[in-house]
Amino acid sequence: MEKRSPLATFGIYASAIAACGLLLFPIYWMIVTALQPATNLRSYPPQFWPAEPQWNVFADILAKHPYAQWFLNSILIALATMIMSLAVSILAAYALSRFRLRGGTGLGLFILTSKMLPATLMIIPLFAIFKSVGLVGSLWSVVIAQATLIVPFCTWMLKGYFDTIPPELEQAALVDGCSPLGTIFRIVLPVAAPGLAATALYAFVVSWSDFLFGRTFLTTNDDNWTLQMGIASLKGEFVTEWNVIMAGSLMASVPIIIVYLFLERFLVGGLAAGSEK
């Protein structure tokens, strides 16, 4: 292999540092805005670090607003949506991948096409259904609505991943006396850990960042507001404390970082991880 010249190495590292700086600058500016006193937010020239950081802004938002309740509601919705989406997607994707169904290819494309429907198109029928069964104002309304959008794409993702797993692994397990359902949980899912991690991360992030369904179904019940709804309510009609909003947004990003760090080791795992007998 040809050795890279020092100039080329410098160019690669410089480009990588510049790209990281460009991507991380919005997060840095959120931190600066959160720590700035409200009177200095529109100062010119802008300060790239406050002279007196207002670290108490994080404690103030917890003390003056039901932030902990918003946070808990968002966590419950995201976890429930992720679990429900995975439970449905795993079985659906396995059936599409392993069984010869009449029209299976068309069914898979139809499932993927349903993901292209905008969420706004489903608001009115879902609201009518939830109102008729008394779910408006309940966290389950958002969970079910989110799952209807997440399941099609998760199914398509997992189907593609299951297609890459050799069927011989399952056949060997069946010969050893494992049940068909047991092969899914004991053989297929451990091998598909990276794909499951990517799917779970996708489901969690999409559900966590939802505003549309929460704003539609939970408006009548303040106790069930999500974090996104709560942060949006901090914007005043005449005066908006942007430092408080940025502080709340920074704290709202913590669960996404934690979930990614937890699933990262699975995301980089090999295809054959867990397949050794």
GUFIDREN-317838 format. One record per residue: residue in one letter; x, y, z of N, C-alpha, C, O in turn. Coordinates in steps of 0.05 Angstrom, whole numbers, plus 5000, padded with zeros to 4 digits. Layout:
GUFIDREN-317838
aXYZXYZXYZXYZ
...
end
This chain:
GUFIDREN-317838
m501749765000500050005000501850255000503750275015
e501150444983502750684981502450855005500250905015
k504750945015504751105039503751385033504451505013
r501951485051500751745047502851965054504251945074
s502952175038504752395043503852555067501552555074
p505752695080505052865104502953075097501253135113
l503153185073501353395065498453285062496553405070
a498253035050495652915048494452845075492052875080
t496152745093495252685120494252935134492252925148
f495753155131494953405143492253495132490553595147
g491953465106489453545093487053385103484853495108
i487453125107485252955117484553035145482153065151
y486553065163485953135190484753415192482953465208
a485753605176484653875176481653875167480054015179
s481153715146478353705137476553575158474253665162
a477553365171475953235192475353425215473153435226
i477453575224477053765246475153985238473454065254
a475354085213473554295204470654195203468854335210
a470253945193467553835192466453795220464053865224
c468053695238467053665266466353925279464353955293
g468054135274467554395284464954515273463454635288
l464454475247462054575235459554435246457554565250
l459754175252457554025262456954085291454654085300
l459154125306458854165335458354465343457554515366
f458754645324458354935331455454995340455155145359
p453354885327450654945338450254855367448954995382
i451454625374451154535402452654725420451754795442
y455054805412456654995428455055255431455055375453
w453755355410452355605411449855575429449055775442
m448655345430446455295449447455325478446055445494
i449755215483450955235510451455525517450855615539
v452655675498453255955503450756115508450556275526
t448656065492446156205495444756135521443656315534
a444955885530443755815555445155945579443756015598
l447755985577449256105599449356405599450256525618
q448456525577448556815575446256935591444056825592
p446757165605444457315616442557405594443457465572
a440057415601438057485580438557755567437857795544
t439757935582440258205572442558215552442858405537
n444158005551446558005533446057835508447957815492
l443657725504443257535482443457675455444157555435
r442657935454442658085429444958285428444858475412
s447058245443449258435443450858405418451058185406
y452158625409453758625385456358775391456358995402
p458658655385458958385373458258165393458358205417
p457557935382456657715400458957605417461257605408
q458357515441460357405458460457095454458356965455
f462756995449463056705444463356555470463556305470
w463456685492463256565518462556785538463856985539
p460356745554459556955573461557015594463056845604
a461757275600463657355621462957245648464657165664
e460357225653459357105678457256895672454856965670
p458056645668456156435660453956405681454456395705
q451456395672449156355690448556065693446655965681
w450055915709449655635713447055575727446055345725
n445955765741443455715756441055695737438855635747
v441355745711439055725693437855445692435455415689
f439555245696438654965695436954905720434954765718
a437855005743436254965767433655125767431655035777
d433755355755431355525754429155395737426855405745
i429955275715427855155698426554915711424254865707
l428154775728427054555743425254645766423254515773
a425854875777424354975800421855125791419755115805
k421855265769419655435761417655295742415455395738
h418455075730416754945711416654645717418554535729
p414554505710414354215715416054055695415053875682
y418654125693420354005674420753715679420853555660
a420953635704421353355711418953185701419352965691
q416553295703414153145694414153125663413552915652
w414853345650415053335621417153125612416752975593
f419353125626421552935620420652645623421152475606
l419252595646418352325651416352235630416452005621
n414552415622412552345602413852275575413052085562
s415852435568417252375543418752115544418851965524
i420052055566421451805569419551565567420151375553
l417251585580415251365580414251325551414051095542
i413651545537412651525510414751405491414151225475
a417251495494419351395476419951105481420250955461
l420051025506420650745512418350565503418850345491
a415950645509413550485501413350455471412750245460
t413850675457413750675428415950495416415450335398
m418350515428420550345418419950045422420449885404
i418949975446418349695452416149595434416349375423
m414049745431411749665414412649635385411849445371
s414149835375415049825347416849585342416549455321
l418649525360420449295357418949035358419448855342
a417049015377415548765379414048695354413948465345
v412848895341411348855316413248815293412848645276
s415248985291417048985268418748725266419148625244
i419648625289421248375288419648145276420748015258
l417248105285415647885275414847925246414947745229
a414148175239413348235211415748205192415448095171
a418048315201420348295184421348015180422247935158
y421247855201422047575199420247415180421147255165
a417647475182415747335164416247405135416247235118
l416747665130417347745102419947635092420347595068
s421847605110424547515102424647215098426047115080
r423247055114423646765114421446605100422046395089
f419046715100416846555088416246655060416246885054
r415646455043414846525015411846585015410146415012
l411246845017408546935018407647024990409247144975
r405246964982404247054957404047364958402647474975
g405347494939405347784939407147904961406748134969
g409047744971410747844993412348084985412648265001
t413448084961415048314952413348564951414148784959
g410948534939409148764937408248864965407949104969
l407948674983407148745011409348905024408849095038
g411848815020414148965031414349245020414849435035
l413949274994413949544982411649714992411949954997
f409349584997407049735007407549835036406850055043
i408849665052409549745079411449985078411150175093
l413449975060415350205058413950445047414550675056
t412050415028410650645017408950785038408651025037
s407850635057406250755078407850945095406751125108
k410550905096412251085111412351365098412951565111
m411751375072411851625057409451805063409552035056
l407451695075405051855081405752065102406951995123
p405152315098405752515119404152475144401852385143
a405352545167403952505192401452675194399552585207
t401452905181399053075182396652945169394353005176
l397152765151394952625137393452435156391152375152
m394852345177393652155196392452285221391152145236
i392852545224392052675249388952655253388052575274
i387452725232384552735235383352455240381752425259
p383952255224382851985230383751875257382151755271
l386251915264387151825290385751965313385051845333
f385452225310384052375331381152275334380152245357
a379852225312377052125313376951845327375251795343
i378851675321378951415333379551435363378151315379
f381551595370382251615399380051755415379651685438
k378651935403376452065417374151865422372951875443
s373651695403371451505406372051295427370251185439
v374651235432375351035452376351165478377251025496
g376351435479377051575504380051585509380951595532
l381751595488384651605491385751885488388151925493
v384152075480385152355477385952455505384352445524
g388352555506389452645532391152445546392452505566
s391152195535392751975547395351945533395551995509
l397451855547400051815535399951595514401451595495
w398051405517397851185498396951285471397651155451
s395551505469394851615443397251685427397351625403
v399251805439401751875425403351625419404551615397
v403451435438404951195433403851045408405450965391
i401251005407400050865385400451015359401050895338
a400051275360400451445335403251425325403751405301
q405151445344407951435335408651155324410151135304
a407650945337408150675327407150625299408450485283
t404850745292403850715265405650825244405650735221
l407251025251409151145232411851005233413150985212
i412550905256415250785259415350505250417450415238
v413250345254413350055248413949995219415549825214
p412750135199413450075171416350085164417549905152
f417650305173420550345166422250145182424150035171
c421550095207423049905223422749625211424749475211
t420449555201420049295189421849265164423049055160
w421949475148423549465124426549445131428049305118
m427349595152430149585160430949295170432949195162
l429249185187429848925198429648705177431248505177
k427848735158427648535136430248515121431248295115
g431248745113433848745099436048625115437848495104
y435948665141438048545158437748245161439648095161
f435248155165434747875168435447725142436247495143
d435147855119435847725094438847655092439547475077
t440447795107443347745106444247525125446547435124
i442447425142443147215161442746945148440546885138
p444746775148444446505135442246345148442246315172
p440346235132438246065144439345805156437945675172
e441845735149442945495160443245505191443145295204
l443545745202443745775231441145685244441145545264
e438845765232436245685243435745385238434545255256
q436545285215436045005210437644835229436644625238
a440044915236441644765255440344765283440344565297
a439144995290437745015316435244835316434644715337
l433844825294431444655293432244365295430844205308
v434444285283435344015285436043945314435643715322
d437144135329437844095357435444095375435744065399
g433044145364430644135380429444395388427644405405
c430444615377429444875384426844925369426544845346
s424945055381422445115368422745345348424645495350
p420845365328421145585309421245865322422746035314
l419545905343419646165357422146195373423246415375
g423145965383425645975398428046055380429946185390
t428045975355430246045337430346345333432546455329
i428046475334428046765331429446905354431247075350
f428746825378429846965402432546865410434147015422
r433246605404435846495412437946505391440346505397
i437146515366439146515344439046775328441146905325
v436746835317436647065298437147335312438747485302
l435747385334436047645347438847695358439847915354
p440247495371442947555379444847615355446547795357
v444447485332446047535309445347815297447047955287
a442847885299441848135288442048365308440748565304
a443748345328443948555349444548825337443349025346
p446548855318446949115307444549235293443949475295
g443149065278440749165264438549245284437149445280
l438249095306436249155326437049415340435249585346
a439649455345440449705358439849945341438950145351
a440449925315439950145297436950205295436050435295
t435349995295432450025293431350145319429650325319
a432350055342431450155368432250445371430650615381
l434650515362435450795363433750975346433051195354
y433150885322431351035304428651075317427651305317
a427450865328424850885340424851075364422951235367
f426951065380427051235404427351525396426051705407
v429151575377429651855369427251985356426552215363
v425851835339423451945325421252005346419952205345
s420851815364418851855385419552075404417852235411
w422052095411422952295430422552585419421952765434
s423052615393422952875381420152955371419853165359
d418152785377415452845367414353095380414553135404
f413053265364411553495374408753495363406853575377
l408353405338405853425325403653255339401553365346
f404153005345402252835357401652915386399352925395
g403752995400403353085428401753335429399953365446
r402353525411400853775410397953735403396253895410
t397353525388394653475379393053315400390753385405
f394253115411392752925429392852985458391252895474
l394953145467395353185496394753465505395253535528
t393753635488393253915495391253935518391454115535
t389353755520387253775540388153685568386753715587
n390553565570391453455595394353565600396253455590
d394553775617397153895622399053705636401453725632
d398053515652399753335666401153135648403153015656
n400253105624401452915605402953045583403652925562
w403553305586405153445566407953315563409153225583
t408853305538411553205533413653425536412953665539
l416153355535418253555538418253755515418753995520
q417653665491417553855468415254055472415554295465
m412953965481410754145486411454345508410754575506
g412654245529413354425551415354635543415054865550
i417454555528419454755519418154955500418755195501
a416354865483414955055465413255255480412955475472
s412155165503410455345519412155565533410955755543
l414755535534416455735547416755985530417556195540
k415955975504416056205487413756395494411456315491
g414456625503412356815511411156965488412156955465
e408957105493407557255472409157515466409257595442
f410257635486411657895482414657865488416357985475
v415357715509418157675517418757375518417257225529
t420957305506421857025506424657005518426457135509
e424956845538427556795551428956565536428656335543
w430456645516431756445499433856285514434356055507
n435056405534436956255550435656025565436855805568
v433156065574431755855588430955635568431155395574
i430055715544429255515524431655345516431455105512
m433955475512436355335505437255145527438254925522
a436955225552437655055575435854805575436854585579
g433254845571431454625570432054435546431854195549
s432854555523433454395500435954225504436153995495
l437954345518440354195523439853955541440853735536
m438153995562437553775580435853565565435953325572
a434253655546432653465530434353285512433453075504
s436753375505438453215488440052995503441252825490
v440053005529441552815545440652525540442352355536
p438052465541437252185536438152075509438851835508
i438052235488438952145462441952065463442751865451
i443552225477446352165479446851915494448451745487
i445351875516445651635533444851385517446251185518
v442551405503441651175488443651105466444250865461
y444751305453446751245432449251115444450350925433
l450251225466452651105479452150825488453950655487
f449650765496449050495505448950295481449750065483
l447850395459447450215436449850225416449850065397
e451750405421453950435402455550175399456450115377
r455950025421457549785419456049565402457349395390
f453449585401451949405384451949495355451949335336
l451949755351451849865324454449795308454349755284
v456649775322459149705308459749415310461949325301
g457949255321458448965323458348835296457148935277
g459648605294459748455269457148305264455548265283
l456748225240454348075232454247805247452047715254
a456447675251456547415263456647415294457047205306
a456347655306456547665335454347505348452047535341
g455147335365453147165380452346915365450646775374
s453546865341452646635326454246375333453446165324
e456346405348457846165356456245995375454946095393
k456345745370454845555387456545475411455645315428
end
